[in-house]
């Protein structure tokens, strides 16, 4: 074989870097496809809730429900805005969420700073107690917290 034939054979063969690039691209595409499927599964309940807000009550409660409303209606939104005090409900929820989040950030960051920067007597034991209380499932302390809030007179207040 002459050199031109050998060059033609080598140029026709796929380059190892090209194969690696193609392999990485195909793996990335497969990974993105799987993630898109998981995203669709996770977003379906939200989409169903938004679409169901345009259905009548009888249409929502049908034995064989449909995804799309047969007769779209804004009655649910009219009820929320006209008959209920939605603005006040939203403000109350926003206020409580912001105050609780701010208080949690302040106390947690302060405790984290103290545990990270200072050495003091009983530090390890106190840290173990803190971690142990975080491991208690919330349903186990829900009723005692409610009873404590009721004792303080905090039910139906900010």
LOGU-863102 format. One record per residue: x, y, z of N, C-alpha, C in turn. Coordinates in steps of 0.1 Angstrom, whole numbers, padded with zeros to 4 digits, always signed. Layout:
<lolums>
XYZXYZXYZ
...
</lolums>
This chain:
<lolums>
+0008-0012+0000+0000+0000+0000+0009+0012+0000
+0004+0022-0007+0012+0034-0007+0007+0044+0004
+0014+0055+0005+0011+0064+0017-0003+0071+0015
-0008+0073+0003-0021+0079+0001-0032+0070+0005
-0030+0057+0003-0040+0047+0007-0041+0047+0023
-0029+0047+0029-0029+0046+0044-0035+0059+0049
-0032+0070+0044-0038+0083+0049-0053+0083+0047
-0058+0077+0036-0073+0076+0034-0079+0067+0044
-0073+0056+0048-0078+0047+0058-0078+0053+0071
-0067+0060+0075-0067+0067+0088-0077+0079+0089
-0079+0086+0078-0088+0097+0079-0102+0093+0079
-0105+0081+0074-0119+0076+0074-0123+0070+0088
-0113+0065+0096-0116+0059+0109-0119+0070+0119
-0129+0068+0127-0132+0078+0137-0121+0081+0147
-0120+0093+0150-0109+0097+0160-0114+0094+0174
-0104+0089+0182-0108+0085+0196-0114+0097+0204
-0109+0109+0202-0115+0120+0209-0129+0123+0204
-0132+0121+0192-0145+0123+0186-0155+0113+0192
-0151+0101+0194-0159+0090+0200-0162+0094+0214
-0152+0098+0222-0154+0102+0236-0164+0114+0237
-0162+0124+0228-0171+0135+0228-0185+0131+0225
-0187+0122+0215-0200+0117+0211-0206+0109+0223
-0198+0101+0230-0203+0094+0241-0207+0103+0253
-0199+0113+0255-0203+0123+0266-0216+0130+0262
-0217+0134+0250-0229+0141+0245-0242+0132+0247
-0240+0119+0243-0252+0110+0244-0256+0108+0258
-0245+0106+0267-0248+0105+0282-0255+0117+0287
-0250+0129+0283-0257+0141+0288-0271+0143+0283
-0273+0139+0271-0287+0139+0265-0296+0129+0273
-0291+0118+0276-0299+0108+0283-0302+0113+0297
-0292+0118+0304-0294+0124+0317-0304+0135+0317
-0304+0144+0307-0313+0155+0306-0327+0150+0304
-0328+0139+0295-0341+0133+0293-0348+0127+0305
-0339+0120+0313-0344+0115+0326-0349+0126+0335
-0341+0137+0336-0344+0148+0345-0357+0155+0340
-0359+0156+0327-0371+0162+0322-0383+0153+0325
-0382+0140+0325-0393+0131+0329-0396+0133+0344
-0386+0134+0352-0388+0136+0366-0395+0149+0369
-0390+0159+0362-0396+0173+0363-0411+0173+0359
-0414+0166+0348-0428+0165+0344-0437+0158+0355
-0431+0147+0361-0439+0140+0371-0441+0149+0383
-0430+0157+0387-0432+0166+0399-0441+0178+0396
-0441+0183+0384-0449+0194+0381-0464+0191+0378
-0467+0178+0375-0480+0174+0372-0491+0178+0383
-0488+0176+0396-0498+0180+0406-0501+0195+0406
-0490+0203+0404-0492+0217+0404-0500+0221+0392
-0497+0216+0380-0505+0219+0368-0519+0214+0370
-0521+0203+0376-0535+0198+0378-0543+0207+0387
-0536+0212+0397-0543+0222+0406-0547+0235+0399
-0538+0240+0391-0541+0252+0384-0552+0250+0374
-0551+0239+0367-0562+0237+0357-0575+0234+0364
-0575+0227+0375-0587+0223+0382-0593+0236+0388
-0586+0247+0390-0592+0259+0395-0602+0265+0386
-0601+0261+0373-0610+0266+0363-0622+0257+0361
-0623+0246+0369-0634+0237+0368-0645+0240+0379
-0657+0235+0376-0668+0237+0386-0666+0226+0397
-0673+0227+0408-0671+0217+0419-0676+0204+0414
-0687+0203+0407-0692+0190+0402-0683+0184+0392
-0676+0192+0384-0667+0186+0374-0654+0181+0381
-0650+0187+0392-0638+0182+0400-0642+0169+0406
-0654+0167+0411-0658+0155+0419-0663+0144+0410
-0662+0145+0397-0667+0134+0388-0659+0122+0391
-0666+0110+0389-0660+0097+0391-0649+0095+0381
-0651+0099+0369-0641+0098+0358-0636+0112+0355
-0627+0117+0363-0623+0131+0360-0616+0133+0347
-0617+0145+0342-0610+0149+0330-0599+0159+0334
-0588+0159+0326-0577+0168+0329-0581+0182+0325
-0587+0185+0314-0591+0198+0309-0605+0201+0313
-0609+0213+0317-0622+0216+0321-0631+0216+0308
-0644+0210+0309-0653+0211+0298-0659+0225+0296
-0662+0231+0308-0668+0244+0308-0660+0253+0317
-0649+0259+0313-0640+0267+0322-0648+0278+0328
-0645+0280+0341-0653+0291+0349-0643+0298+0358
-0646+0310+0362-0638+0318+0371-0645+0319+0385
-0655+0310+0387-0663+0311+0399-0654+0309+0412
-0644+0301+0411-0635+0299+0423-0628+0311+0426
-0623+0318+0416-0616+0331+0419-0625+0342+0423
-0637+0342+0418-0647+0351+0423-0650+0349+0438
-0652+0336+0442-0654+0333+0456-0643+0337+0465
-0631+0335+0460-0619+0338+0469-0618+0353+0470
-0619+0361+0459-0617+0375+0460-0629+0383+0465
-0641+0379+0462-0653+0386+0466-0659+0382+0480
-0660+0369+0482-0667+0365+0494-0657+0362+0506
-0645+0359+0503-0635+0357+0514-0625+0368+0514
-0619+0370+0526-0609+0381+0528-0595+0376+0524
-0593+0373+0511-0581+0366+0507-0569+0375+0509
-0570+0388+0507-0559+0397+0509-0554+0396+0524
-0563+0396+0533-0559+0395+0547-0553+0381+0550
-0558+0370+0544-0553+0357+0546-0539+0356+0541
-0537+0362+0529-0523+0362+0523-0513+0370+0531
-0518+0381+0536-0509+0390+0544-0505+0382+0557
-0515+0376+0564-0512+0369+0576-0502+0358+0573
-0504+0350+0563-0495+0339+0560-0481+0344+0557
-0480+0355+0549-0467+0361+0545-0460+0366+0558
-0467+0373+0566-0461+0378+0578-0456+0367+0587
-0464+0357+0590-0459+0346+0599-0448+0339+0593
-0448+0336+0580-0437+0329+0573-0424+0337+0574
-0425+0350+0571-0413+0359+0571-0407+0360+0585
-0416+0362+0595-0411+0363+0609-0404+0350+0614
-0411+0339+0611-0406+0326+0615-0393+0323+0608
-0392+0326+0595-0379+0323+0588-0368+0332+0593
-0371+0345+0595-0361+0354+0600-0356+0350+0614
-0365+0346+0623-0361+0342+0636-0353+0329+0635
-0356+0320+0626-0349+0307+0625-0335+0310+0619
-0334+0319+0610-0321+0322+0604-0312+0329+0614
-0318+0338+0622-0310+0345+0632-0305+0336+0643
-0314+0328+0648-0309+0319+0659-0300+0308+0654
-0303+0302+0643-0295+0291+0638-0281+0296+0634
-0280+0308+0627-0267+0313+0623-0259+0317+0636
-0265+0322+0646-0258+0326+0658-0253+0313+0665
-0261+0303+0666-0257+0291+0673-0246+0284+0665
-0247+0284+0651-0237+0278+0643-0223+0286+0645
-0224+0299+0645-0212+0307+0647-0205+0304+0661
-0213+0303+0671-0208+0300+0684-0201+0286+0684
-0208+0276+0679-0202+0262+0679-0190+0262+0670
-0189+0270+0659-0177+0269+0650-0165+0277+0655
-0167+0288+0662-0156+0297+0666-0151+0296+0680
-0160+0292+0689-0156+0292+0703-0155+0278+0709
-0145+0277+0718-0143+0264+0726-0147+0267+0740
-0157+0260+0745-0161+0262+0759-0165+0249+0765
-0166+0249+0779-0169+0237+0786-0183+0231+0782
-0184+0219+0779-0196+0212+0775-0201+0215+0761
-0192+0220+0753-0195+0223+0739-0200+0211+0731
-0192+0200+0732-0196+0188+0725-0209+0182+0730
-0211+0182+0743-0224+0177+0749-0236+0185+0744
-0234+0198+0745-0245+0207+0740-0248+0205+0725
-0237+0203+0717-0240+0201+0703-0247+0188+0701
-0244+0178+0708-0251+0165+0707-0266+0167+0711
-0268+0174+0722-0282+0177+0726-0290+0184+0715
-0283+0194+0709-0289+0202+0698-0292+0193+0686
-0283+0185+0682-0285+0175+0671-0296+0165+0674
-0296+0161+0687-0307+0151+0691-0321+0157+0690
-0322+0169+0694-0335+0175+0693-0340+0177+0679
-0330+0179+0670-0334+0181+0655-0338+0168+0649
-0335+0157+0655-0338+0143+0650-0352+0139+0654
-0358+0146+0663-0372+0142+0667-0382+0146+0656
-0390+0136+0651-0399+0139+0640-0410+0149+0645
-0413+0159+0636-0422+0169+0639-0436+0164+0644
-0442+0154+0638-0455+0149+0643-0454+0144+0657
-0443+0141+0662-0442+0136+0676-0443+0148+0686
-0440+0160+0681-0440+0172+0690-0452+0181+0687
-0460+0178+0677-0470+0187+0672-0480+0190+0683
-0486+0179+0689-0496+0181+0699-0491+0188+0711
-0479+0185+0717-0474+0193+0728-0472+0208+0724
-0467+0210+0712-0465+0224+0708-0479+0232+0707
-0489+0225+0702-0502+0231+0702-0507+0234+0716
-0506+0224+0725-0511+0226+0739-0503+0238+0745
-0490+0239+0742-0482+0250+0748-0487+0263+0742
-0490+0264+0729-0495+0276+0723-0508+0280+0729
-0517+0270+0731-0530+0272+0737-0529+0278+0751
-0519+0272+0759-0517+0277+0773-0513+0291+0773
-0504+0295+0763-0500+0309+0762-0510+0318+0757
-0521+0313+0751-0531+0321+0745-0527+0326+0731
-0520+0318+0724-0515+0321+0711-0523+0316+0699
-0534+0309+0702-0542+0303+0691-0550+0315+0685
-0551+0315+0672-0558+0326+0664-0552+0340+0667
-0539+0340+0669-0533+0353+0670-0520+0353+0662
-0514+0364+0660-0501+0364+0653-0490+0357+0661
</lolums>
